[in-house]
Amino acid sequence: MGFGRLLYWHTLQAYRSLVNKDLKKLFCLSVPRYLLHGAEMCSFALMINMIVMLMVEPLVHCLGSTEDMIGFTCEAWTDGMSLTYAVCLVAGIFLYSILVLEIGNISIELSEYRVLCLHAFKQVMLCIAVVSITIFTFSFAITGMILTREATNLSGEEWTDLGRVITTLVQLTVGLMDLGELHSVAEESPFLLIVVSLFMVVVYSFFFNLLVSQFCGVYSSLAADIKGHARLARGETILETLKTIEWKRWKTFVTSLALDRRVDFEEGDIGLAGGIKAFEAALEHPVSKDQIVRFGGQTDPSLPWPEHSCGEENSTEKMIQRTIQKSLQKMLGKKAVGSIDDTSSSHPSSSHRSDISG
């Protein structure tokens, strides 16, 4: 996505948000609501990054210079511009890669992994924030110790001021510092060694292990319905894409699908409308019993439906009668049930005889 297209798209979205008053208060500023989504936020940051890169572009600054333009060695392009350009270059590559990863929503499996990474990323940011606060707290404490008599005889330069102490603790946290360098600290200032050891216990044994347990908790909470989260994420991407499509183009696409036409199950077997016909092998989804009930005769809708066979109803009635007879046999006995059956069977015959005699 080029810089001109990014600038045009964000200008159009900002104009629509202002016209529709689709704004949200963020601190003391009114921000368009579309910028609160992850992809749009990265896209806007990429546009700002490209604007900054254009401002410090070496080709622009060295354009009127007679010096080497290919090597960017003109005096107009300073070291500060070079550093800014390098930082923006790295940030732009990462932002563009994040936007490209949005294609992962097409696949459900990739979308599941993306949802897990997004939820785990929140826990990582919380851990980094807490570890940063811990680094600043211990740095101020160690800097205060430097003013005491116990820490004045330190030979190392990494404990002399606040900036170097913060750098040393960051190296300890990331694992870039050799622990063998702490032997001199143990001989010169045992109390400082205790403070540094306490810092390492808090960071390594507590915060980092807590981060691992948070990862396990995030996975266990999302594992049951991770597919639903992935489908929701993909649905959100589809809806955001549909908003950018023109209505006339979308209407033409829907008309070409012919969703109002009935779909044929087979030749002459017309089914429901609203579907897209697709062929498959007969062995893929075998059905032992035909789910479509067919009746012979005319197809006039005013004619009544033909009746089903009464075999199932008769069998149900017989089962009910047998159940009643078994219950009566248990309560009254076999003789009483037999006399009741005899009287019930004699009534229709006696009535028939009286009708004949009459």
C-alpha positions as CSV (number, residue, x, y, z in Angstrom):
1,M,0.0,0.0,0.0
2,G,1.6,3.3,-1.2
3,F,1.9,6.5,0.7
4,G,-0.6,8.3,-1.5
5,R,-3.2,5.6,-1.1
6,L,-2.8,5.6,2.7
7,L,-3.1,9.4,2.8
8,Y,-6.2,9.3,0.6
9,W,-7.9,6.5,2.6
10,H,-7.3,8.0,6.0
11,T,-8.4,11.5,4.8
12,L,-11.6,10.0,3.5
13,Q,-12.3,8.0,6.7
14,A,-11.6,11.1,8.9
15,Y,-14.0,13.2,6.7
16,R,-16.7,10.5,7.0
17,S,-16.2,10.4,10.8
18,L,-16.5,14.1,11.1
19,V,-19.6,14.3,8.9
20,N,-21.3,11.4,10.8
21,K,-20.0,12.6,14.2
22,D,-18.5,9.2,14.8
23,L,-16.0,10.4,17.3
24,K,-14.9,9.2,20.7
25,K,-13.2,11.1,23.5
26,L,-9.7,9.9,24.2
27,F,-8.3,11.9,27.1
28,C,-9.0,15.4,26.0
29,L,-9.1,14.8,22.2
30,S,-11.9,13.7,19.9
31,V,-10.6,10.8,17.9
32,P,-12.4,9.1,15.0
33,R,-13.8,5.8,16.1
34,Y,-12.3,3.8,13.3
35,L,-8.7,4.6,14.6
36,L,-9.4,2.6,17.7
37,H,-9.2,-0.7,15.8
38,G,-5.8,-2.5,15.6
39,A,-5.4,-2.6,11.8
40,E,-6.5,1.0,11.3
41,M,-4.3,2.2,14.1
42,C,-1.2,0.4,12.5
43,S,-2.2,1.9,9.1
44,F,-2.4,5.4,10.6
45,A,1.0,4.9,12.4
46,L,2.5,3.7,9.1
47,M,1.2,6.9,7.3
48,I,2.8,9.1,10.0
49,N,6.0,7.1,9.8
50,M,6.1,7.7,6.0
51,I,5.6,11.4,6.5
52,V,8.5,11.6,8.9
53,M,10.7,9.5,6.5
54,L,9.8,11.9,3.7
55,M,10.8,14.9,5.8
56,V,14.3,13.4,6.5
57,E,14.7,11.7,3.1
58,P,18.4,12.0,2.1
59,L,17.6,12.2,-1.6
60,V,15.4,15.3,-1.0
61,H,18.1,17.1,1.2
62,C,20.9,16.2,-1.2
63,L,19.0,17.0,-4.4
64,G,20.6,20.4,-5.0
65,S,24.0,19.4,-3.7
66,T,27.0,18.9,-6.0
67,E,28.4,16.2,-3.7
68,D,27.8,12.4,-3.9
69,M,24.0,11.9,-3.9
70,I,24.2,8.1,-4.2
71,G,26.2,7.8,-1.0
72,F,24.2,10.4,0.8
73,T,27.3,12.2,2.1
74,C,26.1,15.8,1.6
75,E,26.4,18.3,4.5
76,A,22.6,19.0,4.5
77,W,21.9,15.5,5.7
78,T,23.1,15.4,9.3
79,D,23.7,12.5,11.7
80,G,20.4,13.3,13.5
81,M,18.5,12.9,10.2
82,S,20.4,9.6,9.5
83,L,19.4,8.2,12.9
84,T,15.7,9.3,12.5
85,Y,15.6,7.8,9.0
86,A,17.0,4.5,10.3
87,V,14.5,4.3,13.2
88,C,11.6,5.1,10.9
89,L,12.8,2.6,8.4
90,V,12.8,-0.2,11.0
91,A,9.4,0.9,12.4
92,G,7.9,1.1,9.0
93,I,9.0,-2.5,8.1
94,F,7.4,-3.8,11.3
95,L,4.2,-1.9,10.9
96,Y,3.8,-3.1,7.3
97,S,4.5,-6.7,8.3
98,I,1.7,-6.4,11.0
99,L,-0.7,-5.1,8.3
100,V,0.3,-8.0,6.0
101,L,-0.5,-10.5,8.8
102,E,-4.1,-9.5,8.7
103,I,-4.4,-11.8,5.7
104,G,-4.2,-14.7,8.3
105,N,-7.9,-14.1,9.0
106,I,-8.7,-16.0,5.8
107,S,-7.6,-19.2,7.4
108,I,-9.3,-20.3,10.6
109,E,-6.2,-22.0,11.9
110,L,-4.0,-18.9,11.3
111,S,-6.7,-16.8,12.8
112,E,-6.8,-19.0,16.0
113,Y,-3.1,-18.6,16.4
114,R,-3.4,-14.8,15.8
115,V,-6.0,-14.5,18.5
116,L,-3.8,-16.4,21.0
117,C,-0.9,-14.1,20.1
118,L,-2.9,-10.9,20.6
119,H,-4.2,-12.0,24.0
120,A,-0.7,-13.1,25.1
121,F,0.8,-9.8,23.8
122,K,-1.3,-7.9,26.4
123,Q,0.3,-10.0,29.2
124,V,3.8,-9.4,27.8
125,M,3.2,-5.6,27.8
126,L,1.9,-5.8,31.4
127,C,5.0,-7.8,32.4
128,I,7.4,-5.3,30.6
129,A,5.6,-2.3,32.4
130,V,6.0,-3.9,35.8
131,V,9.6,-4.9,35.2
132,S,10.4,-1.4,34.1
133,I,8.9,0.0,37.3
134,T,11.0,-2.5,39.3
135,I,14.2,-1.4,37.4
136,F,13.6,2.3,38.1
137,T,12.9,1.5,41.8
138,F,16.1,-0.5,42.4
139,S,18.1,2.0,40.3
140,F,17.1,4.9,42.6
141,A,17.8,2.7,45.6
142,I,21.3,1.7,44.4
143,T,22.1,5.3,43.4
144,G,21.3,6.4,46.9
145,M,23.7,3.7,48.2
146,I,26.5,5.2,46.0
147,L,26.5,8.3,48.3
148,T,27.1,6.1,51.4
149,R,30.5,5.1,52.6
150,E,29.9,1.5,51.8
151,A,29.7,2.0,48.0
152,T,32.3,4.7,47.6
153,N,35.1,2.1,47.0
154,L,33.5,0.5,44.0
155,S,36.0,0.0,41.2
156,G,33.4,-0.6,38.4
157,E,32.0,2.3,36.5
158,E,28.6,0.7,36.0
159,W,27.4,1.8,39.5
160,T,28.6,5.4,39.4
161,D,25.5,7.3,38.3
162,L,21.7,6.7,37.7
163,G,22.0,6.2,34.0
164,R,24.7,3.5,34.2
165,V,22.8,1.8,37.0
166,I,19.6,1.6,34.9
167,T,21.7,0.3,31.9
168,T,23.3,-2.4,34.1
169,L,19.9,-3.6,35.5
170,V,18.4,-3.7,32.0
171,Q,21.4,-5.9,30.9
172,L,20.8,-8.1,33.9
173,T,17.1,-8.4,33.1
174,V,17.7,-9.3,29.4
175,G,20.6,-11.6,30.2
176,L,23.3,-9.6,28.3
177,M,25.5,-9.1,31.4
178,D,27.9,-11.8,32.6
179,L,27.3,-12.8,36.2
180,G,31.0,-13.2,36.7
181,E,31.3,-9.4,36.9
182,L,29.4,-9.4,40.2
183,H,32.3,-11.1,42.0
184,S,34.1,-7.8,42.4
185,V,30.9,-6.3,43.8
186,A,30.6,-9.1,46.4
187,E,34.2,-8.3,47.6
188,E,33.8,-4.5,47.6
189,S,30.1,-4.0,48.7
190,P,28.2,-7.0,50.1
191,F,25.1,-4.9,50.8
192,L,25.0,-3.9,47.1
193,L,25.3,-7.6,46.1
194,I,22.3,-8.3,48.4
195,V,20.2,-5.6,46.7
196,V,21.2,-6.8,43.2
197,S,20.4,-10.4,44.2
198,L,17.0,-9.3,45.5
199,F,16.4,-7.6,42.2
200,M,17.2,-10.8,40.2
201,V,15.0,-12.9,42.5
202,V,12.0,-10.5,42.0
203,V,12.4,-10.3,38.2
204,Y,13.4,-13.9,37.3
205,S,11.7,-15.9,40.0
206,F,8.5,-13.9,40.2
207,F,7.6,-11.8,37.2
208,F,8.9,-14.1,34.5
209,N,7.4,-17.2,36.0
210,L,4.2,-15.2,36.5
211,L,4.3,-14.4,32.8
212,V,4.5,-18.1,32.0
213,S,1.5,-18.9,34.2
214,Q,-0.4,-16.1,32.5
215,F,0.3,-17.7,29.1
216,C,-1.0,-21.0,30.4
217,G,-4.1,-19.2,31.8
218,V,-4.8,-17.4,28.5
219,Y,-4.5,-20.6,26.5
220,S,-6.7,-22.6,28.9
221,S,-9.4,-19.9,28.9
222,L,-9.4,-19.6,25.1
223,A,-8.8,-23.3,24.1
224,A,-12.5,-24.3,24.6
225,D,-13.9,-21.7,22.2
226,I,-10.9,-20.5,20.3
227,K,-12.6,-21.3,17.0
228,G,-15.5,-19.0,17.9
229,H,-13.0,-16.2,18.6
230,A,-11.3,-16.8,15.3
231,R,-14.6,-16.7,13.4
232,L,-15.6,-13.5,15.1
233,A,-12.2,-11.9,14.2
234,R,-12.7,-13.0,10.6
235,G,-16.3,-11.7,10.6
236,E,-15.1,-8.3,11.8
237,T,-12.5,-8.2,9.0
238,I,-15.2,-9.1,6.5
239,L,-17.6,-6.4,7.8
240,E,-14.8,-3.7,7.7
241,T,-14.1,-4.8,4.1
242,L,-17.7,-4.6,3.1
243,K,-17.9,-1.0,4.3
244,T,-15.4,0.1,1.7
245,I,-17.2,-1.5,-1.2
246,E,-19.5,0.7,-3.3
247,W,-23.2,-0.2,-3.1
248,K,-23.6,-0.4,-6.9
249,R,-20.7,-2.9,-7.2
250,W,-22.0,-5.0,-4.3
251,K,-25.5,-5.1,-5.8
252,T,-24.1,-6.2,-9.1
253,F,-22.2,-9.0,-7.3
254,V,-25.3,-10.2,-5.4
255,T,-27.4,-10.2,-8.6
256,S,-24.8,-12.3,-10.4
257,L,-25.1,-15.0,-7.6
258,A,-28.9,-15.5,-8.5
259,L,-29.7,-16.4,-4.9
260,D,-33.5,-16.1,-5.7
261,R,-33.3,-19.0,-8.0
262,R,-34.1,-22.5,-6.7
263,V,-31.2,-24.9,-6.5
264,D,-31.6,-28.4,-8.1
265,F,-30.7,-31.3,-5.8
266,E,-30.9,-33.6,-8.9
267,E,-32.4,-33.4,-12.3
268,G,-36.1,-32.5,-11.9
269,D,-35.7,-32.3,-8.1
270,I,-36.0,-28.6,-7.3
271,G,-34.9,-27.6,-3.8
272,L,-34.8,-24.3,-1.9
273,A,-33.6,-20.9,-3.1
274,G,-30.7,-18.9,-1.6
275,G,-27.9,-21.3,-2.2
276,I,-25.0,-21.9,-4.5
277,K,-24.9,-25.3,-6.3
278,A,-21.8,-27.4,-5.7
279,F,-21.2,-31.0,-6.8
280,E,-19.7,-33.6,-4.6
281,A,-19.0,-37.4,-4.7
282,A,-21.8,-39.7,-3.5
283,L,-19.4,-41.4,-1.1
284,E,-18.4,-38.3,0.8
285,H,-21.7,-37.9,2.9
286,P,-23.6,-41.2,2.6
287,V,-27.2,-41.2,3.9
288,S,-28.8,-44.6,4.7
289,K,-32.3,-43.1,4.7
290,D,-33.7,-40.6,2.2
291,Q,-34.6,-37.4,4.1
292,I,-36.9,-36.2,1.3
293,V,-40.4,-37.8,1.4
294,R,-41.9,-38.1,-2.0
295,F,-45.6,-38.8,-2.9
296,G,-47.1,-39.9,-6.2
297,G,-50.0,-38.2,-7.9
298,Q,-50.7,-34.7,-9.2
299,T,-48.7,-31.6,-8.1
300,D,-51.7,-29.3,-7.6
301,P,-51.2,-27.5,-4.3
302,S,-54.9,-27.3,-3.6
303,L,-55.2,-31.1,-3.3
304,P,-54.8,-32.6,0.2
305,W,-51.6,-34.3,1.2
306,P,-51.8,-38.1,1.0
307,E,-52.1,-39.9,4.4
308,H,-49.2,-41.9,5.8
309,S,-49.5,-45.5,6.6
310,C,-51.1,-46.2,10.0
311,G,-48.7,-49.0,10.9
312,E,-46.7,-46.8,13.3
313,E,-49.9,-45.5,15.0
314,N,-51.3,-49.1,15.4
315,S,-48.1,-50.3,16.9
316,T,-48.1,-47.3,19.3
317,E,-51.7,-48.1,20.4
318,K,-50.8,-51.8,20.9
319,M,-47.8,-50.8,23.1
320,I,-50.0,-48.5,25.2
321,Q,-52.6,-51.2,25.7
322,R,-50.0,-53.8,26.7
323,T,-48.6,-51.3,29.2
324,I,-52.0,-50.7,30.8
325,Q,-52.7,-54.4,31.0
326,K,-49.4,-55.1,32.7
327,S,-50.1,-52.4,35.2
328,L,-53.6,-53.7,36.0
329,Q,-52.3,-57.2,36.4
330,K,-49.8,-56.0,39.0
331,M,-52.5,-54.0,40.9
332,L,-55.6,-56.3,40.6
333,G,-54.3,-59.7,39.6
334,K,-54.7,-61.8,36.6
335,K,-58.3,-63.0,37.4
336,A,-59.8,-59.5,37.8
337,V,-58.1,-58.4,34.6
338,G,-59.5,-61.4,32.8
339,S,-63.1,-60.7,34.0
340,I,-62.8,-57.1,32.9
341,D,-61.6,-58.2,29.4
342,D,-64.6,-60.7,29.2
343,T,-67.2,-58.0,30.1
344,S,-65.6,-55.5,27.8
345,S,-65.7,-58.0,25.0
346,S,-69.3,-59.2,25.8
347,H,-70.8,-55.7,25.6
348,P,-70.5,-55.2,21.8
349,S,-71.9,-58.7,21.1
350,S,-74.9,-58.2,23.4
351,S,-75.7,-54.9,21.9
352,H,-75.5,-56.5,18.5
353,R,-77.9,-59.2,19.6
354,S,-80.4,-56.7,20.9
355,D,-80.2,-54.8,17.6
356,I,-81.0,-58.0,15.7
357,S,-83.9,-59.0,18.0
358,G,-85.3,-55.5,17.7
